[in-house]
Amino acid sequence: MVSNFDWDAGDYLVCPKCGKEQRCGCEICHSCGEKMVKRPYSPISIPQGDTYPETQRYEAKTGKEIEKKVEHFFERDEISLFESIISSTSPANFSIVLTFLGLAVLLVSFVEASRVIADIVGKGFAIGSISGQIRELGFYVAGVLYPNSVRLLLASGFLFIGFASAPRNFRVLAVWREASRIFSAMFGIIAIFFLVSFILVAIPFGQVSLIARNLIPSLKFSLPVLLFSCIGVAFASFGFFVMRGRD
């Protein structure tokens, strides 16, 4: 429907609901379907004591009100986004992230250990007395474990916390129990290797080749690292063992 008011008089139509102007002459708002109302053209804001109460919503079209509405819209949008992120963060997601992070660090440790073993095999083994060979074996084992001590501690820690923080419905799964058993055995074996290397390197007798001695730093630095790593990895192994029987 088209209205028949005089355009030359400077009149125009305003929607009382959304404040939208229409100069097509239609009496119905194209946006919300409300009936348009006529008001005289004025380049300034609506004065006090307006005689057109049905057009008060038009005041929301002023620049400051629009700016406030835009700021409120984006602020509300950001809050909604933040709330959605928080709501998506659950114990299951936290457990999965830590588990995959631990597996990644463990994989890097195994790759680095394989590289060190290949390097040791390429250099060959020195032949000496039995006591010297036993102690040298300890240096070779320490040479593999010492560079990966921090990685193995991080991997065992991430995996243990990831499994311990898993929701209850995860812990009743057979695959969760089986993985706990595997990690318990694996970290237990690694802890034994740390302990054996610590004991063999610490014994005061037996000649060791220069090649074996150069695999690890000075004993005053390497022995505490080997012992601390043994305790940390053994703790993770025991933790996985205990978790197997937990509901």
JORADA-V181501 format. One record per run of one state. SS is the DSSP state (H for helix, E for strand, - for the rest). FROM is the first residue (numbers start at 1). LEN is the number of residues. Records with the same first field share a line. If there is no record, write none. Layout:
SS = FROM-LEN, FROM-LEN
This chain:
- = 1-1, 3-4, 10-1, 16-5, 23-3, 27-1, 29-6, 41-12, 62-1, 89-2, 124-6, 165-3, 172-2, 203-7, 214-5, 245-3
E = 2-1, 11-5, 21-2, 26-1, 28-1, 35-6
H = 7-3, 53-9, 63-26, 91-33, 130-35, 168-4, 174-29, 210-4, 219-26
